[in-house]
Amino acid sequence: MSKLAVLIPDGENEHVLWTARSLAHSKQVRLYILSNKRWTPVRFSRHCRLYKFRPIGTEREARLHALAEIAQRVPVDVILPVGEEGVQFAAAERDALSKLAALPPLPGLESLSIARNKWLLNQFARKHNLPAPESALVTLDAAFDQHISDLPYPVLLKPTSLTDGQGIRRFETPADLRRFLEGQDSTLFKDQYLVQAFVPGSDVGLSVLCRDGEILAFTMQRGIISAAHRFGPLMAMEFVKQDDVLEVGQRLVSALRWSGVAHIDFRRDSRDGQAKIVEMNARYWGSLLGSLVAGVNFPYLACLAAQGIQFPTPEYRLSKYVYATTVFREGLRWFLGKSSLKGFTFEETGLRFFLTDPFPELAKRLVLPVGEFSRR
C-alpha cells in the first residue's frame, strides 16, 4: 500500500507531537501540518514533511481556505484533527472538508457538546443508568444550596470544560464550599462549575476509537505515578483489562452513538468496587504513545477507518509506559534509594521516541524559551 498523505488541521494542539510519532511508527504516512502558531514542538520533528503557519486564530473560513491551499499544493488523503477544538471544527465542517480529503470517524455535534462538558456528561450518564458520581451544577441559588447540603462529603469543585485536572478543588464540608464560593466572582463560577461527590479509590482510563457507537479499538490503563498535583495526568501507567470498565464504556459510547477517538476517565469506588464515569476527553490523549507501546496505533487506525479499510479489533499487551521525564526523575530517586518504580523495559518508556526524534523537546527547552511558544 502506498503511503497515506495525512493533514493535521490543528497543529497548534499540544498532543500533535504524540500523534505525529504514532503515525510515523506505522511507516505508512506522509505528514503535513497546518498551525495557527508559528513555533510548536512538532515543527522540529523529523516526521513532519510540511509545516504551514497561518495566523488564522479560530476563524472558520480562514482555516478552511488554508487547508484548501495545502490540498492544492500537495496530495492529501486524510484530514485528521487531533484536539477537541480541531474535532469540533471538523465535525461542523465535515461537508466542506470531505471535498478535500477523507475524514476519520467524527462525533455528531450534540454528542460532542455532551462529551466536552463534565456536567452534561454526568447528567447523560445518570439518565442512561450508567455509574457516575452524584453532582450539582453551580447555580448559586437556593436550590443549589440545598443540593450541596445533600451531597456526601468530601466533594470536588470542577470546571465543566477544563481537562487534565485543571481548576479542581476539594472541600470537606458544605460550610467550606460556601465560604469559598462567597469570596469569588459569581460570574466566573455560575453555570461554569459543578460540585461532585468525591469517589475514594483508584483511577482507570479507557481509550477508544469508535464508529456509530461501536468500539473499533481500545486500550485500558491505570496509574503507577501521578503528576505533581493530585488531579493531574499520569506520569507512568500500566495497561490492564477490566471487563466492567469496558462494558460501561461500551454502553456510554453506544448511548452517545459516538464516532471518533475519546479517552474516558473512570474512578473505581473502593466502597462498592464500581467503576464510575467522571470525565470524557473527545481528542487524542497525553498517553497516546503508551497505547502505541501496548500495541494499538490509534491515529493510524483512524486513518484506515477514514479510507474505509476494515481491521480486526487489535489486542493490546499488558505492558507499562513511563514518560521520558519520569524516567530521568525516577532514575535520580532510585540513585537516592527513594524510587518505587521498577519492572519496566527501555521499550516501555518515552526515551525511545525522544532519542529517535529529539529536536522537538530540545527546541522546547533550549531554542524557544521566550515569545509565542513559551506562553502556551
C-alpha positions as CSV (number, residue, x, y, z in Angstrom):
1,M,0.0,0.0,0.0
2,S,1.3,3.5,-0.9
3,K,1.9,5.9,1.9
4,L,-1.1,7.9,3.1
5,A,-0.8,11.7,3.0
6,V,-2.3,12.9,6.3
7,L,-3.0,16.6,7.0
8,I,-3.5,17.7,10.6
9,P,-5.6,20.9,10.6
10,D,-4.9,21.9,14.3
11,G,-1.2,21.7,14.6
12,E,-1.2,24.1,17.5
13,N,-2.6,21.5,19.8
14,E,-0.3,20.1,22.4
15,H,-0.9,16.5,21.5
16,V,0.1,16.8,17.9
17,L,3.6,15.6,18.5
18,W,2.5,12.4,20.1
19,T,0.1,11.9,17.2
20,A,2.9,12.5,14.7
21,R,5.1,10.0,16.4
22,S,2.3,7.4,16.4
23,L,1.7,7.9,12.7
24,A,5.4,7.7,11.9
25,H,5.6,4.4,13.7
26,S,3.3,2.9,11.0
27,K,5.9,3.8,8.3
28,Q,2.9,4.3,6.0
29,V,2.3,8.0,6.4
30,R,3.5,11.3,5.0
31,L,2.5,14.1,7.5
32,Y,1.5,17.7,6.7
33,I,0.5,20.1,9.4
34,L,-1.4,23.4,9.5
35,S,-1.0,25.5,12.6
36,N,-2.0,29.0,13.8
37,K,1.2,29.1,15.9
38,R,4.5,29.8,14.2
39,W,6.5,27.7,16.6
40,T,5.4,24.4,18.1
41,P,7.4,21.3,19.1
42,V,6.2,19.3,16.1
43,R,7.6,21.8,13.7
44,F,11.1,20.5,14.7
45,S,10.1,16.8,14.3
46,R,11.7,14.8,11.6
47,H,8.3,13.2,11.0
48,C,6.8,16.4,9.7
49,R,7.0,16.8,5.9
50,L,5.3,20.2,5.7
51,Y,4.5,22.7,8.4
52,K,2.3,25.6,7.3
53,F,1.8,28.5,9.6
54,R,-1.3,30.7,9.2
55,P,-2.3,33.2,11.9
56,I,-5.9,32.3,11.4
57,G,-6.9,32.0,15.1
58,T,-10.3,30.3,15.3
59,E,-11.8,31.8,12.1
60,R,-13.6,29.0,10.3
61,E,-13.4,30.4,6.8
62,A,-9.7,31.2,7.1
63,R,-8.9,27.7,8.3
64,L,-10.9,26.1,5.5
65,H,-9.1,28.3,3.0
66,A,-5.7,27.4,4.4
67,L,-6.5,23.7,4.3
68,A,-7.7,24.0,0.7
69,E,-4.4,25.8,-0.2
70,I,-2.4,22.9,1.2
71,A,-4.6,20.3,-0.6
72,Q,-4.0,22.1,-3.9
73,R,-0.2,22.1,-3.3
74,V,0.3,18.5,-2.1
75,P,-1.9,15.4,-2.4
76,V,-3.9,14.8,0.8
77,D,-5.6,11.5,1.5
78,V,-6.9,12.1,5.1
79,I,-7.6,15.2,7.2
80,L,-7.0,14.1,10.8
81,P,-8.0,16.5,13.7
82,V,-6.2,16.0,17.0
83,G,-7.6,18.2,19.8
84,E,-11.1,19.0,20.9
85,E,-11.2,22.3,19.0
86,G,-10.0,20.6,15.9
87,V,-12.6,17.8,16.2
88,Q,-15.3,20.4,16.8
89,F,-14.2,22.3,13.6
90,A,-14.0,19.1,11.5
91,A,-17.4,17.9,12.8
92,A,-19.0,21.2,12.0
93,E,-17.3,21.5,8.6
94,R,-17.4,17.9,7.5
95,D,-19.2,18.6,4.2
96,A,-16.6,21.2,3.1
97,L,-13.6,19.2,4.4
98,S,-14.8,15.9,2.8
99,K,-14.4,17.6,-0.6
100,L,-10.6,18.0,0.1
101,A,-9.9,14.6,1.6
102,A,-11.3,11.6,3.6
103,L,-12.2,12.2,7.2
104,P,-11.9,9.8,10.1
105,P,-14.9,8.9,12.2
106,L,-16.2,12.1,13.8
107,P,-18.9,12.6,16.5
108,G,-22.1,14.4,16.0
109,L,-22.2,18.0,17.3
110,E,-24.7,17.2,20.0
111,S,-22.7,14.2,21.3
112,L,-19.6,16.3,21.2
113,S,-21.1,19.0,23.3
114,I,-22.1,16.4,25.9
115,A,-18.7,14.8,26.0
116,R,-16.8,18.1,26.4
117,N,-18.9,19.3,29.3
118,K,-18.5,17.4,32.6
119,W,-21.9,18.4,33.9
120,L,-23.7,17.4,30.7
121,L,-21.8,14.1,30.6
122,N,-22.6,13.4,34.3
123,Q,-26.3,14.0,33.7
124,F,-26.3,12.0,30.5
125,A,-24.6,9.0,32.2
126,R,-27.1,9.1,35.1
127,K,-30.0,9.4,32.7
128,H,-28.9,6.2,31.0
129,N,-28.3,4.3,34.2
130,L,-24.5,4.5,33.9
131,P,-22.5,4.7,37.1
132,A,-21.4,8.3,37.8
133,P,-20.8,10.3,41.0
134,E,-23.6,12.5,42.4
135,S,-23.2,16.1,41.2
136,A,-24.7,19.5,41.3
137,L,-24.3,22.4,38.8
138,V,-23.1,25.6,40.5
139,T,-26.2,27.8,40.0
140,L,-25.7,29.9,43.2
141,D,-29.4,29.9,44.1
142,A,-31.5,28.3,46.9
143,A,-31.8,25.0,45.0
144,F,-28.0,24.8,44.7
145,D,-27.6,25.5,48.4
146,Q,-29.9,22.6,49.1
147,H,-28.1,20.3,46.6
148,I,-24.7,20.8,48.1
149,S,-26.1,20.2,51.6
150,D,-27.5,16.8,50.4
151,L,-24.3,15.6,48.7
152,P,-21.9,13.3,50.6
153,Y,-18.7,14.9,51.6
154,P,-15.9,15.5,50.7
155,V,-16.7,17.0,47.3
156,L,-14.7,18.3,44.3
157,L,-15.4,21.7,42.7
158,K,-14.7,21.2,39.0
159,P,-14.8,23.5,35.9
160,T,-17.2,22.0,33.4
161,S,-14.8,22.4,30.5
162,L,-11.1,22.2,31.5
163,T,-9.1,19.0,31.3
164,D,-6.0,17.4,32.9
165,G,-7.2,18.2,36.4
166,Q,-7.1,22.0,35.9
167,G,-9.0,24.1,38.4
168,I,-10.2,21.3,40.6
169,R,-10.5,22.0,44.4
170,R,-11.5,19.7,47.2
171,F,-13.8,20.7,50.1
172,E,-14.5,18.7,53.3
173,T,-17.8,20.3,54.4
174,P,-20.7,22.4,52.9
175,A,-19.6,25.4,55.0
176,D,-16.1,25.3,53.5
177,L,-17.5,25.2,50.0
178,R,-20.0,28.0,50.7
179,R,-17.3,30.1,52.2
180,F,-15.1,29.7,49.2
181,L,-17.8,30.5,46.6
182,E,-18.9,33.6,48.6
183,G,-15.4,35.0,48.1
184,Q,-15.4,34.5,44.4
185,D,-16.7,36.5,41.4
186,S,-20.0,34.7,40.8
187,T,-19.9,35.3,37.1
188,L,-16.8,33.1,36.8
189,F,-18.5,30.2,38.6
190,K,-22.2,30.3,37.9
191,D,-23.1,27.5,35.4
192,Q,-19.3,27.1,34.7
193,Y,-18.5,24.7,37.6
194,L,-20.0,21.6,39.1
195,V,-19.8,20.1,42.6
196,Q,-19.2,16.4,42.5
197,A,-19.1,13.8,45.3
198,F,-15.5,12.6,45.8
199,V,-15.1,8.9,44.9
200,P,-12.5,7.2,47.1
201,G,-10.5,4.6,45.2
202,S,-8.3,4.5,42.1
203,D,-8.3,5.9,38.5
204,V,-8.8,3.8,35.4
205,G,-8.7,5.2,31.8
206,L,-10.3,3.7,28.7
207,S,-9.1,5.0,25.3
208,V,-11.3,4.2,22.3
209,L,-11.8,4.6,18.6
210,C,-15.4,4.2,17.6
211,R,-17.8,4.4,14.7
212,D,-21.5,4.9,15.3
213,G,-21.3,3.7,18.9
214,E,-19.2,0.6,18.1
215,I,-15.7,0.3,19.6
216,L,-13.2,-0.4,16.8
217,A,-10.1,-0.3,19.1
218,F,-9.4,0.3,22.7
219,T,-6.7,0.2,25.5
220,M,-7.2,0.5,29.2
221,Q,-4.8,1.8,31.8
222,R,-4.3,2.5,35.5
223,G,-1.8,4.8,37.1
224,I,1.5,3.9,38.7
225,I,2.8,7.5,39.2
226,S,0.6,10.6,39.0
227,A,1.6,14.2,38.3
228,A,2.9,16.5,41.0
229,H,-0.6,18.0,41.6
230,R,-3.1,15.3,42.7
231,F,-5.6,15.8,40.0
232,G,-3.1,16.0,37.1
233,P,-2.4,13.4,34.3
234,L,-0.5,10.2,34.9
235,M,3.3,10.1,34.5
236,A,3.6,6.3,34.5
237,M,1.0,3.7,33.9
238,E,0.3,0.1,33.3
239,F,-2.2,-1.3,30.8
240,V,-4.8,-3.6,32.2
241,K,-8.0,-5.4,31.2
242,Q,-11.1,-4.9,33.4
243,D,-14.3,-6.2,31.9
244,D,-16.7,-3.9,33.8
245,V,-14.9,-0.8,32.6
246,L,-15.1,-1.9,29.0
247,E,-18.8,-2.8,29.5
248,V,-19.7,0.6,30.9
249,G,-17.5,2.4,28.3
250,Q,-19.3,0.5,25.5
251,R,-22.7,1.4,26.9
252,L,-21.7,5.1,27.1
253,V,-20.4,5.3,23.5
254,S,-23.4,3.4,22.3
255,A,-25.8,5.8,24.0
256,L,-23.9,8.7,22.5
257,R,-23.6,7.0,19.1
258,W,-20.0,8.1,19.4
259,S,-17.7,8.2,16.4
260,G,-14.1,9.1,16.6
261,V,-11.5,8.8,19.4
262,A,-12.1,9.5,23.1
263,H,-10.5,8.9,26.4
264,I,-12.9,8.1,29.3
265,D,-11.8,8.6,32.8
266,F,-13.2,6.3,35.5
267,R,-12.9,6.2,39.2
268,R,-13.1,2.7,40.8
269,D,-15.0,3.2,44.1
270,S,-13.3,1.5,46.9
271,R,-16.6,1.3,48.8
272,D,-18.6,-0.8,46.3
273,G,-16.0,-1.7,43.7
274,Q,-18.0,0.1,41.0
275,A,-16.2,1.9,38.1
276,K,-17.8,5.3,37.8
277,I,-17.6,7.7,34.8
278,V,-16.0,11.1,35.8
279,E,-14.8,12.6,32.5
280,M,-14.6,12.1,28.7
281,N,-12.0,13.8,26.5
282,A,-13.0,14.0,22.9
283,R,-9.5,14.0,21.5
284,Y,-6.2,12.2,21.4
285,W,-4.7,11.9,24.9
286,G,-1.3,12.5,26.6
287,S,-0.6,8.8,27.0
288,L,-1.2,8.1,23.3
289,L,2.4,6.8,22.9
290,G,1.7,4.4,25.8
291,S,-1.2,3.0,23.8
292,L,1.2,2.6,20.9
293,V,3.7,0.8,23.1
294,A,0.9,-1.5,24.2
295,G,0.2,-2.4,20.6
296,V,-2.6,0.0,19.4
297,N,-1.8,2.8,17.0
298,F,-5.0,4.9,17.3
299,P,-4.1,7.7,14.8
300,Y,-3.1,5.2,12.1
301,L,-6.2,3.1,12.7
302,A,-8.3,6.3,12.4
303,C,-6.7,7.0,9.0
304,L,-7.5,3.4,7.9
305,A,-11.1,4.0,9.0
306,A,-11.2,7.2,7.1
307,Q,-10.2,5.3,4.0
308,G,-12.9,2.7,4.6
309,I,-10.3,0.0,5.3
310,Q,-11.6,-2.6,7.8
311,F,-9.4,-4.1,10.5
312,P,-10.0,-6.5,13.4
313,T,-10.1,-5.1,16.9
314,P,-6.4,-5.1,17.9
315,E,-5.2,-6.9,21.0
316,Y,-3.0,-4.9,23.4
317,R,-0.3,-6.1,25.7
318,L,-0.5,-5.8,29.5
319,S,2.6,-3.6,29.5
320,K,3.8,-0.4,31.2
321,Y,4.6,3.1,29.9
322,V,6.8,5.7,31.6
323,Y,7.2,9.2,30.3
324,A,10.8,10.2,29.5
325,T,10.8,13.0,32.1
326,T,9.6,10.4,34.7
327,V,12.4,8.1,33.8
328,F,15.0,10.8,34.4
329,R,13.3,11.9,37.7
330,E,12.8,8.3,39.0
331,G,16.4,7.4,38.0
332,L,17.6,10.1,40.3
333,R,15.2,8.9,43.0
334,W,16.4,5.3,42.5
335,F,20.0,6.5,42.9
336,L,18.9,8.1,46.3
337,G,17.1,4.9,47.2
338,K,13.7,6.6,47.1
339,S,12.0,5.3,43.9
340,S,9.4,2.6,43.9
341,L,9.2,2.4,40.1
342,K,10.6,-0.8,38.8
343,G,9.9,-3.6,36.4
344,F,9.8,-1.8,33.0
345,T,12.0,-2.0,29.9
346,F,13.5,0.7,27.7
347,E,10.9,-0.1,25.1
348,E,8.2,0.8,27.6
349,T,9.5,4.4,28.0
350,G,9.2,7.6,26.2
351,L,13.0,7.6,25.8
352,R,12.8,5.6,22.6
353,F,10.7,8.3,21.0
354,F,12.9,11.1,22.3
355,L,16.1,9.5,21.1
356,T,14.9,8.9,17.6
357,D,13.2,12.4,17.3
358,P,14.9,14.7,19.9
359,F,14.6,18.1,18.3
360,P,11.0,18.9,19.4
361,E,11.9,18.5,23.1
362,L,15.3,20.3,22.7
363,A,13.6,23.2,20.9
364,K,11.0,23.5,23.6
365,R,13.6,23.7,26.3
366,L,16.6,25.4,24.6
367,V,15.7,27.2,21.4
368,L,12.3,28.7,22.2
369,P,12.3,29.8,25.8
370,V,10.5,33.1,25.1
371,G,7.8,34.5,22.9
372,E,4.7,32.9,21.5
373,F,5.9,29.3,22.1
374,S,6.7,29.8,25.8
375,R,3.4,31.4,26.5
376,R,1.5,28.2,25.6
